Amino acid sequence: MVVHGRLLLRPVAAFALLLAGVPLRRGFRSSVEEAAGRWNEALGRFLAKDLDELRAELTESAVARPDETADGPR
């Protein structure tokens, strides 16, 4: 009889994933919902601006140094 190492780890890994699956899915779902909320908020602010405000913001960000931007350092 030959016993391979993976044979013994598969049930343990399956059980660990069974226990950890719910918190992982919950964390992933909340992260995606948070990102979508931030996206919707930013898009709403963008769409609320008129053409002159957008042009001024683009011009300002084009001439500003990277450390002077509103988003902060990257």
Sequence and secondary structure as in RCSB ss.txt:
>XXXX:A:sequence
MVVHGRLLLRPVAAFALLLAGVPLRRGFRSSVEEAAGRWNEALGRFLAKDLDELRAELTESAVARPDETADGPR
>XXXX:A:secstr
    HHHHHHHHHHHHHHHHHHHHHHHHHHHHHHHHHHHHHHHHHHHTS HHHHHHHHHHHHHS GGGSTT   
